[in-house]
């Protein structure tokens, strides 16, 4: 039994197609998508439709939740500001029917014939939980129930890793469309059943990064998604963190410049060669 796990596609269709082509060559038995199909690169709707065409289990990630929460009373007022322009863009692109599909997604999954593996996006507790190789045991324990099986497979971190926790293994599968480990290759993971357990095979395949960057330029995403869309574009280009460092940079300076426009802050944060 070979299971391919894809996560964190983030609207990057060329990366998704490259991974699916490689998955086809690997002759896997099953595919599971562990959330965050949408928001990031310009093609959220196309990525969603492509994933649904696979007829495989799909988990709800935090970005799917952002889309179906956006126009509800649960949404914070700041979600309608330019800071969340990429979410607003993806929401308009996918439409109401797809948003309802996202709302109905499960947050955890187990194959009935392989109950020793639990699939989540962040954790059982939250789609926003992060697990790093150095995360202390006492921080991981509240994320999962005591009866959690031996193998936990997750996305959300945007790079591949294996974390040993008690008698369990926590496998982070990497990001298809927005890897953040400095290598602009589309990541996914294969679990291969062996007599002694599961073999973990992390994969990273080349894809046409320039084609994704061209989608930013030829669509109206950079205009409609606003300055945060430019940060997503830079993350695709460099496969490195820009949004979280920018938000820290911006928050620290708002005390002295409380009316600092977001677009000016992003322009100052990005390197001059990318402005």
Secondary structure, 3 states (H helix, E strand, C coil): CEEEEECCCCCCHHHHHHHHHHHHHHCCCEEEECCCCCCCCCCHHHHHHHHHCCCCEEECCHHHHHHHHCCCCCCCHHHHCHHHHHHHHHHHHHHHHHHHHHHCCECEEEECCEEEEEEECCCCCCCCCCCCCCCCHHHHHHHCCCCCCCEEEECCCCCEEEEEECCEEEEEECCCCCCCCCCCCEEEEEEEEECCEEEEEEEEECCCHHHHHHHHHHCCHHHHHCHHHHHHHHHHHHCCCCHHHHHHHHHHHHCCCCCCCHHHHHHHHCCHHHC
